[in-house]
Amino acid sequence: MVAAETLRADVLVIGGGVAALRAAIAAREGGADVLLCWKGIAGRSRSNVPSTADISAYIPAFGTDDSEETFSSDTLGAGASIADETLVQILAERSGEALLDLERLGIRLLRDGDHIDRTKAAGHSRARTYRADSKGLGPNKGLALSIPLAHHARELGVAFLDRTPVVEIVADRSEFQGVIAVDLEADRVLQIEAGAAVAAAGGASHLFSRTNGTADASGDVIAHAIHAGAVARDMEFVQWHPTRMDQPVPLFLTNGLLADGAVFRDAEGREFMADYDPRANLAPRDVLAKAVYIESTSGRGVNGGVYLDCSAIPDDRIALRHSYLAETLQKHSVDFPRQWLVVSPATHFLMGGIVIDRNAASSIPGVYVAGETAGGIHGANRLGGNAFCEGLVFGTIAGRSAAEYARGNKQSNFAVLSTAWLDNRIEASAPDPRPTLQSIWQRLRATMWQHASLVRDAEGLGKAAAVLDALVDEVDALRAPRPSDVARILDLRAGLDCAHTIVAAATFREESRGAHWRSDYPQTSENWFGSTMVRWSRGRNRPTLEFCPKRVTSGENAPHSSSSAAGGFGQPLPRGARGRNKSPLPLAGGEG
């Protein structure tokens, strides 16, 4: 019988990136005893690290022609207007405060002389995207945010449990009680009791073989939350970043290059983005990725991609914002910015996630959600810079909400759990499962990229679902000699379940919208103007889906405009969705 060591905290934060660290700081500043638990190393894990540290925000004092309403409108329009409008409004209202608060937390914003530098990023109608100063960090620009936040959290007294994945979120009678985790270094099982929790463990980009994300972004905590009774939404919407470079060196290229003057060109050197969108190279990422894909597969591409021409970027902008790229390419004998680069799309971000309300609360009392683990803020596509903005704004909200909830939930009734599920996996003579796990991970990721990535159809999604079923059977048959190996098995199992929700939602939505592109349903349908909600059926061990239409209250707020009305659901259901229109949780915008 495997014994579990018990730990206690007022607030447990699950995650190690910007949203998790900001939540931990907010909860600690709210008076809570905070424990941060993460399967990697907090501050140095997650897709935050290779990201560009760009943060979009509206700051009234800077005297631009921007406004909260314009920021909200851009965000809603880019996401095909299906995002939760109250969450979008909160994002815009609190973005400036969240950005300017960074310097209090030890983060220096990039400056051009005496002024904080800002740019007009792709999809935005105003220059509102700022950047943390990441000089000296090479490609790991996100560390400019995460390392100072981790340092500040430790100074405040937040306790850290690194390399300790959560393998189960425990809710009794629908209320949060704690988690089961495994310390990989000490090979010990932990039962962590807490008055409240913040799930901020990132998205699921690692489920696809071609990605700029890191291995810890596997969707496991999203799966654990759904298993515990939370509701997810918009899981079909995965963002494909248009500027992944494979040659001469594999490197994620920021869309900030486009903001500073770079353009896409086909094999003959022709600029083509104006054929797809009047904003040309400053269109939202879903438009850019689709255009790059079409050009690269239509005979006009270059080695599976297209050219990115950066020659129009001024030297002072390269020195300020792209010096590492210039230095790296020069080491590989690339005449940057004059020599054109070859780029193509890769998996970048999950727009879907756990449903939250304005307080970042999930449908499980005591569980709050922030960052890429949450859904509803971006809709069908995300604007550049809005990810870190979301993490900072809703990480702060989630941390404060969790601390307040924990104050009224001091008496833990977290029962000693049976570890039979773990005992059943432990087999002293079992071989090391890691080679098998690596093989399954490779097949999972290859399948998702081949059949469920940028271009989808019913046949391919059906093949993906069949492969996932077979891989689940393989994983469920695995045994391991140690708890740490069992944790790795369960991490993969949760990743498979998250992949199932993506495939199921993509199959369910029979239209194309935002980042979801169905070649067999290429048009956008007003019948699908709304969100797909996902629950987990324990009996069937499968996701169950409900479509929740978004009510349109006026012609001005019609679908696909830059702004759509908040309100209840009430549209006719699309074919195949009859009888499944009950919203499982009232959304923050009153869309219940």
GIJONOR-V550437 format. One record per run of one state. SS is the DSSP state (2 for helix, 1 for strand, 0 for the rest). FROM is the first residue (numbers start at 0). TO is the last residue. If there is no record, write none. Layout:
# GIJONOR-V550437
ss={SS & SS}
from={FROM & FROM}
to={TO & TO}
This chain:
# GIJONOR-V550437
ss={0 & 1 & 0 & 2 & 0 & 1 & 0 & 1 & 0 & 2 & 0 & 2 & 0 & 2 & 0 & 1 & 0 & 1 & 0 & 1 & 0 & 1 & 0 & 1 & 0 & 2 & 0 & 1 & 0 & 1 & 0 & 1 & 0 & 1 & 0 & 2 & 0 & 1 & 0 & 2 & 0 & 1 & 0 & 1 & 0 & 1 & 0 & 2 & 0 & 1 & 0 & 1 & 0 & 2 & 0 & 2 & 0 & 2 & 0 & 1 & 0 & 1 & 0 & 2 & 0 & 2 & 0 & 1 & 0 & 1 & 0 & 1 & 0 & 1 & 0 & 1 & 0 & 2 & 1 & 0 & 2 & 0 & 2 & 0 & 1 & 0 & 2 & 0 & 1 & 0 & 2 & 0 & 1 & 0 & 2 & 0 & 1 & 0 & 1 & 0 & 1 & 0 & 1 & 0 & 2 & 0 & 1 & 0 & 1 & 0 & 2 & 0}
from={0 & 3 & 14 & 17 & 29 & 33 & 37 & 53 & 56 & 59 & 62 & 67 & 78 & 84 & 105 & 108 & 109 & 110 & 112 & 114 & 116 & 118 & 119 & 128 & 132 & 142 & 156 & 158 & 161 & 163 & 172 & 174 & 183 & 187 & 199 & 204 & 207 & 210 & 211 & 219 & 227 & 231 & 233 & 237 & 247 & 250 & 252 & 255 & 259 & 262 & 265 & 270 & 271 & 272 & 275 & 279 & 282 & 284 & 297 & 301 & 302 & 304 & 309 & 314 & 321 & 322 & 331 & 340 & 350 & 352 & 355 & 360 & 361 & 364 & 365 & 366 & 369 & 370 & 373 & 375 & 385 & 407 & 419 & 423 & 425 & 426 & 433 & 451 & 455 & 456 & 457 & 476 & 479 & 480 & 482 & 508 & 512 & 513 & 515 & 516 & 517 & 518 & 520 & 521 & 525 & 528 & 529 & 537 & 541 & 549 & 554 & 557}
to={2 & 13 & 16 & 28 & 32 & 36 & 52 & 55 & 58 & 61 & 66 & 77 & 83 & 104 & 107 & 108 & 109 & 111 & 113 & 115 & 117 & 118 & 127 & 131 & 141 & 155 & 157 & 160 & 162 & 171 & 173 & 182 & 186 & 198 & 203 & 206 & 209 & 210 & 218 & 226 & 230 & 232 & 236 & 246 & 249 & 251 & 254 & 258 & 261 & 264 & 269 & 270 & 271 & 274 & 278 & 281 & 283 & 296 & 300 & 301 & 303 & 308 & 313 & 320 & 321 & 330 & 339 & 349 & 351 & 354 & 359 & 360 & 363 & 364 & 365 & 368 & 369 & 372 & 374 & 384 & 406 & 418 & 422 & 424 & 425 & 432 & 450 & 454 & 455 & 456 & 475 & 478 & 479 & 481 & 507 & 511 & 512 & 514 & 515 & 516 & 517 & 519 & 520 & 524 & 527 & 528 & 536 & 540 & 548 & 553 & 556 & 591}
